[in-house]
Amino acid sequence: MNTSPNDPPVLLAHSYTVELRFTGDGLDPVELTRQLNLQPHNVLSASDAASSGRRRRPFWAYKGHGEDGFQPQWHSLEAGLRFLLRHLTPCRAAVIDISKSFEGIWWCGHFQTSFDGGPTLSAEVMSEVASFGLPLAIDNYFADQP
């Protein structure tokens, strides 16, 4: 498909975002980055949380931004999770260890413009995700216009 920079973006009926998140009191994003040897796309330190003026807990979030093959949105939830798993499997033991001290979650966003389907996952990907011992959450967002 040929597109020019002036063409509107192609909107899929369903697209997905995926990331691994940790949150909790006492969480130090710099320390998690060191332990996992991964660059987060978003963090909130305890000092930043305290100065925000509202009750927020420190967090660390990774979606593979900057890694080869990264996409800000995925055509399927499975494709996005496979990408994250490729980068997180080598540090599975560290993720499991960190989850003993902080709340960890596989966070997925499901963006839809119609009600004709949704995510499906293979048994293989479900098993790999489950092997980290973290819950998987899917937040759904509906937009009736692009």
N, C-alpha and C positions, 0 to 999 in steps of 0.2 A: 504494500500500500504506500503510495507516494503522498507525502504531506509536506506542506510548507510551514514555516514558522508562524504564519498568520492563521492557519487552520485552527478551529477550536479543538480542544482535546477530545479524544475518543472516550466516551463514557460507557463502561461496561455495566451490565445490569447488576453485577455483584463484583466487588473487589474487597481485598483484605489487607490489613496491616497486622504485623506480628512483632512481639518483643518479649523479652524476659525482664521482669521487674522484681526488685527487692525494695522493701520499705520497712521502717521500724525506728523506734527511738534508739539512739546510740549508733545508728548506721553512719559509717564514714565512707562516702563515695570514693575517696582517694584510695583507701585501704581495699575496698572491693575491686577497684580497677587493678590494683597491684596483684591481688590474689588470683583474679581470673585472667589477667594479662589480656584484657579486652577493653577497647575504648567505648564507653557508653555514649549514647546520643543525647542523654538528658540525665541530670543529677540535681539533687537539692540537698545541700549540707545542713547540718543542725543549725549553724549560725544564720544561714540564709532563711531557713524555715522560721526561726525565731523573729527575724527582722521583717518578715513578710506582712505582719499585722493580722494574720489569720492563722488558725490552727492547722498547720500542715506538718506532716512527718517527713523526715529525711528519706530520700529514695535514690535508687540507681536503676537505670533502664538501658537495655542493649537491644538494638535491632539490626546490627551488622552494617550500619551506615559506613560507607567508605570501603567495605570489603568487596572483592570481586564477585559480581553477580547480584549485588544489592539492588533491590527495587523498593521505592517508597510505598508502592501498593502492588499487591499480587493478584493475578487472575484467579488463583485458587488458594484456599487456606493451606492445603497440603503443600503446595509449592513454597509458600512462605515459611512454613514450619520446617520443611526439609532444608531450606537455606540456613535457618537458625541452628538446626541440629548439626549441620556440617561444621559450624563454628563453635558450638557449645559442647559437643560430645567429648572432645579432648580434655575439657575441664569439668566433666560431670561430677567427679568426686568433690571438687571444690564447691560447685553449685550446691550439692547435697549438704556439705558441711556448713556453708553459709546459711542455708535454709533452716538450720537448727537454731540460729540466733535471730534471723529476720524473716519476715513474711515474703516468700517468693511466689511468683505466679507467671504462667504463660498468659500474656494478655494479647487478645486478638480483637481487632475491630472488623466488623462485617458491614460494609457500606452497600446499600441496595437501592435500586430505583424501581424495582418490581417485587412482587411477592411470589415469583415463580421458581423457587428453589432456595438454595443456601449451601453451606459448606458440607462436604463429605470428607472423611479421612479413612485411609486404608488402615487395616489392622497393624501393619508394620509401623506406620508413623504414630499411631496411638500408643503402641507398645514402647517405642523409643521415647516419646514425650513422657509417658508414665514412669519410665525408668529413672527419671530425675526426682520423682516423688513430690512434684508440685502440681497444684490444681491448674486447670486450663479454663480461662474465662473468655467468653465471646460476647462482646458488646455489639448490639445491632443498632444501625443508624439508617433511617429511611429518608430519601430525598425524592420528592415527586418531580423535581426539575434539576437539570444539570447545573 
